Amino acid sequence: MTRRERAQREKEATASDQEKRVAALEEKLAQLEQEIAANASDYTKVTELMAAQEKTQGELDAAMERWMYLQERYEQIQAAKEGKA
């Protein structure tokens, strides 16, 4: 396996890992929304949950950006491979 092929496989694994992270963060946000609704009468709890929701949303935004970057790089590499083939 060439160095380039190894790098490609690592990028594919990283993109897959990032995709899983995005899904997990989306699930966490959905859970937080449910908890906020369930605790609507508890101001302190809702405040804590909303802080967690804001933090999770920031993490999701960063993960999405990273995933999109990795996808774009993957597509560029694939296009370059097809051009050489």
SVG drawing of the C-alpha trace seen along z (x, -y; Angstrom):
<svg xmlns="http://www.w3.org/2000/svg" viewBox="-44 -30 48 32">
<polyline fill="none" stroke="black" stroke-width="0.4" points="0.0,0.0 1.4,-3.4 1.6,-6.4 -1.1,-8.1 -3.4,-5.1 -2.8,-5.0 -3.6,-8.7 -6.8,-8.1 -7.9,-5.3 -7.2,-7.5 -9.3,-10.3 -12.1,-7.9 -12.0,-6.6 -11.9,-10.1 -14.9,-11.1 -16.8,-8.1 -15.9,-8.9 -17.0,-12.5 -20.3,-11.4 -20.9,-9.2 -20.0,-12.2 -22.5,-14.4 -25.3,-11.8 -24.5,-11.4 -24.6,-15.2 -27.9,-15.5 -29.3,-12.8 -28.0,-14.5 -29.7,-17.8 -33.0,-16.0 -32.7,-14.5 -32.0,-17.9 -35.0,-19.4 -37.2,-16.7 -35.7,-17.3 -36.3,-21.0 -39.9,-20.4 -40.3,-17.9 -38.8,-20.4 -40.5,-23.5 -41.6,-24.5 -38.2,-24.2 -36.3,-27.4 -33.0,-26.3 -33.1,-22.9 -34.2,-24.5 -31.3,-27.1 -28.8,-24.2 -30.3,-22.3 -30.3,-25.3 -26.6,-25.9 -25.9,-22.2 -28.0,-22.6 -26.0,-25.7 -22.7,-23.9 -23.8,-20.9 -25.0,-23.0 -21.6,-24.6 -20.0,-21.2 -22.4,-20.0 -21.6,-23.1 -17.9,-22.4 -18.3,-18.7 -20.5,-19.5 -17.9,-21.9 -15.2,-19.3 -17.3,-16.6 -18.1,-18.8 -14.4,-19.6 -13.5,-15.9 -16.2,-15.1 -15.0,-17.8 -11.4,-16.5 -12.6,-12.9 -14.5,-14.0 -11.5,-15.9 -9.3,-12.9 -11.8,-10.6 -12.0,-13.0 -8.2,-13.1 -8.1,-9.3 -10.7,-9.2 -8.8,-11.7 -5.7,-9.6 -7.5,-6.3"/>
</svg>
